[in-house]
Amino acid sequence: MPQLSDEFIPRISHVLMIHSFSQLGSQLLSSLNHTNQVWVPIMVALLAFKLAIHRRFRRRWGKGLGRLATISALAYLLAFVMIWTQQPRLLYKPSHELQTTPESHNLNYEEVWIPAIAHPQEHLHSWWIPKEKNRVGTLIYFHGAGLNIGYNVTQVHWLRQLGFDVLLVEYRGYGLSEGGFPTEQSFYEDAEAALRYVTQNQRIPTDEILVYGHSLGGAISIDLATKHPDLAGIIVQNSFTSMAEMVARSTYARWFPVQAILHQRFESLQKVSQLQTPILLIHTTGDPMIPFQMSQRLYHEARAPKELILVKSDVHHNAGAEFKTPEHLDKIKTFAIKALSAT
């Protein structure tokens, strides 16, 4: 049997090492394309660590351009792990300072502390704003990903003028509410807690309640309505089809496997087809944050009865004058009365 030379043995070892890392890399890429489970970023970090400490890898690639490539790869993998673990903090922008209260609009209101569903020791600081005369129905209002309920009093003021009792809900981690930093699951739990408060504490039947969601609040409203088909109706303003499609619009998304990393998903496009309640979609045609075509797609997937209102404006937030015109308010009230009468 021929003897292997001393020079040939290291070459075989080198080839086997490269083949081993190549197979591991291929398995990793395959996993990234087919899953978004929690062990993916951990596996990526372990691979980076294994490469960094491997003596032969450092000897061959630790100098010059190889060193730069190694640093770049490790930085990318670190960014991958950070995006996974810190994802909620990249998506949600809560504020804890209240800009104003319903008192600024001379509204009669009650400050309420709603216990969370899964963690009843944590409470949602919210405002219950009743309508004493000419009441049409009850509305639960869910605001967007930024700020807090103090920045949404104006919107609720004109909705109350239409004849609604309004519960202006605050999420855990926002405003004065208790609890840790919010997640997709905690948003859904807080929506359930808000509905439970209105039905149990205020003793209002579910079929007399509409939910109104702006931006992220629209996705929360859609999720709640899929679980409670006896709701009277749902109004969604300037919202999106899914968080994945929103993130994919970013220029940074091309550098990362968004579908694999994203665990805060808000799959509204999938859920809206399940709705059994009437839905009104409102969107400004020049929205700089969420394209109005997303509301068009939600409208296309939703079942009847459904309506779509496109407003010629370039604003995303819903405190603009466009949403206070008699024509706009009349459309919302007409939809609400129809939805309530149908139940």
N, C-alpha and C positions, 0 to 999 in steps of 0.2 A: 504493500500500500504506500503510495507516494507521500512524503512528508511535506507539510505546509511550511513555507518560509516564514521567518519572523516578520517580514514586511507585509506578507499577505494576510496574516491573522488580524492585525489592526484594521485593515481595509474591510475584511468581512464584518468585524465588529461595528465599524462605522456605517456600513451599508445596512446592517440589521437595525442599528439605532435609528437611522433615518426612516427606514421602513416602518419601525414601530411607532415613531412619532407621526408618520404620515397616516397610518391606520387610525391612530387615536384622534388625529385632527379630522379625518373623514367622518368618524363616528360622532364627533362633537358637532360638526356642521349638519349632519343628518338629524341629530337631536334638536338643534336649534330650529330647523325647518319644520319639525313635526310636533313640537311641544312647547309649552310655556310654564312647565312645572317649576317648583321652587329649587329643585336640585340643579337646574341648568347653570345659573351663575356660579354656584358652588363648584361645579365641575370645571367651569372655565377658569376660576381662580386657582384650583388645584393644578390644572394643566400648566398655567403660567408659572406657578411656584416650582413645579417639577422641572420645567425647562430652565428656570433661572438657576437652580442649584446643581444641575447636571454638569459635571466637570468637563466632559468632552464637548458639550454644547457651549460652555463658556469659553473653552480653549479655541474652538473653531470660529465662534461668532462674537466673541467678546471684544473685538477691536474694530476700529474704523467704522465703515458703513454698517458692518454687522452689529456693532454696538448700538448705533442709532436705530437700526431696524428692531433690535431687541427692546430698546426703551420704548419705541413707538408701539410695538405690539403689547407690551405690558401696560402701557398707559391706556390703550384701547380696552384691554380686558378689565382694567380697573374702572374705567368709565362705564363699561357694561354692567359691572356689579353695582356701582353706585346708582345707575339709572334704575336698576331693579329694586334695590333696597330703599331708595329715597324717592321713588316714583310719585307717591301722593304729594310730597312737598314741591314737586315740579309742576303739578297739575292744579292744585288748589291753593288759593291765596286768601286765607281767612284774616279778618281784622278783628281786634278785640275792643276797639274804641267806638262807641256808638256815636254816630254823627248827629242823630236827632231821635225823637220819640214821636208817637202819634199825637202827643200834646201840641206839637208845633203846628198841626193842622186842626187844632181844637176838636180832636176826636175823643169821644168817650171810649176808654179802653181799660182792659184788665191785664196786668202783668202776670203771666202764668209760668209755672215751672213743671214741665211735663217729664215724667220719669221715662228713661230709655227702655226699650224692649228687653234687650239681653242684659243690660246693666242698670237695673232700676235705681241704684244709688247715684247714677249720673242723670242730670236733668237738662232738658232743653229750655232755655230762656226764650219765651215767645210772647206775642201780644195777641190777645183776643179782643177784637173790635166789633162789637155787636151793632146791628142795624135795628133800631127800635121801631121805626115806622116804614110802611111800604116795603117790607122785606120780600125779596124775590127768592132767595135761597142762601146757601152757605158756601163759601169759597175758602179753600186751603191754598195758601200762596207759598211756593218754593222758589227762592232766589237762586242766583247763579253761583259760580265757583269762587268769586271774589267778595271781599268786604263782609257785610253782615246785614241784619234786618234794618239797622238804622239808616241804611242807604236806599231802602225800598219803601219808605213810608209814603212818598208821593204817589207811587204807582198804586199802592193799596188804597190811598185816599180816593182816587177817581174810580176805582173798582167798587168801593163801598157806596159811592154816589149812585151806582147803577142799581143798588138795592140788595147788596150782599152783606151778611155777616162775614167777617174775614178773620181767619187765623193766620197771622204772619209768623211762620215757623223759623226758628233758628236751629241750625245743625250743631251737634256736639263739635267742639273745637273752634267754633265761631262765636264772636260777640261775647256775651256773658255766660253762654252755655258751658256746662262742665264736660269732662271727658278729654281724651287724648286727640291727637291729630286725626282728621277724618279720613275715611277710606270709602270705596264704593259700597261696601257692605254696610258701613255705619250710616251712610246717607239713606239707604233703603230701610234700615231699621228705624231711623228717625222719622221717615215718612209714615211708617206704620204707627209709630207712637203718636204722631200728630192726628192721624185719622181716628185712632182709639180715643184720644182726648175729646174730639168733637162728638163722637157717637156716644161715649159713656159719660163724660163730665157735662157736656152741653145737651145731651140727650136728643141729638139731631139724627134722624135716620140717614143711612148711607145714600139712599136714592134721592136725598135732598142736597147732596154735597157735590160740588164740582172742584176739581183741582186745577190750579193754574201754575205752570212752570216756565220760568224764563231761563234760556241758555242751558246750563247744567241742570237747573231745576226742571226743565222740560223732560230730560232723560229720567229724572227721579219720578216725575209725574207719570210718565208712560209705564215705568216698572210698577208703580203702585196700582195703576188702573188695570194692568193685566192680572193682578192678584185679587182685585175687587171689581168684578164685572157689574156689580149692582150700583156703582157710582153713577151719578146722573150724567156726567160728562167730563171732558178734559180739554184744557186750552194750553197749547204749547207755543211759546213765542221765541223766535230766533234761536232755535235749538239745532242739534246735529244728528246725523245718522248713527255714528258710533265714535267712540274715542279713538279707535285705531285709525279711522279715516281722517280725524282731526290731526292726530300726531303725524300722519303720513304727509300732511301738507307742509310740515316744517322742512327746511333745507337740511337740518341735521338728521332727519329720518333716513336719508339715503345711506348713512354710514352705519346704521344698526338694523338688525332684524326686528322690526317693530312688532310683528305678530308674535314673535317668540318672547320678547321682553315685556310686552304690555299685559299687566294683570288688572289694571283699572279700565274696564272695557266699555261699559254702558252701551250695550248692543240694542239701541233703540230701533233700528231698521228691522231687526229680527223680531222684536217684541210687538211692534205696532200692528203687525198683521194679526196678532192674537186678540187685539182689543175688541170688546163687545159693547163698548160705550161710544157715544158720539164724540167726535174729536174736531176741534177747530185749531188749525195751524196758522200762525201769523209770522211773517218774516219781512224784514226790510230788504229791498232789492240791492242796496249798496252796503250791506253789512260788512264792515272791514275785518271781522273776526270769523264769522261762520257764513259761507255762501248760501244764498237763498235756495239754490238748487237742492240743498240737503232737505229743506222742508218740502220741496216738490216731490222728492223721492219718498219721504215719509208719507206724504199725502197719497201717492200712487199705491203704496203698499197697504195703507189702512183700508178697512172695510167701511162701507157706508153705514150710517150717515156720517159724512165728513165734509169739511169746508176748508178752503185755503184762502187766506187774505195776504196779498203782497202789497206792501206799503212802499211808495217811492221815497226813500230816504237813505242816508248813508250812515245811520247810527246803529249801534248794537244794543246799548243799554236802553231800557224801556221807560225812561222818564221824560223823553222828548215830547215836544208839542204835537208831533204827528199822532201820538196815541191818545190825545185828549180831545180830538175833534169830535163834534156831534156825530158825524158819519161813522167814524171808527167805533165809538162807544155804542152806537145803536146796533152795529153788526154784532158786537160781543153780547149785548143784552138780548138781542133776537135769538142768537144761538143758544144762550143759556135758558131762555124761556121755553124754547122748543125741546131742549134736552130734558128739562125738568118736567114738562108736560108729558113727555114720552114715558117717563117712569111712573 
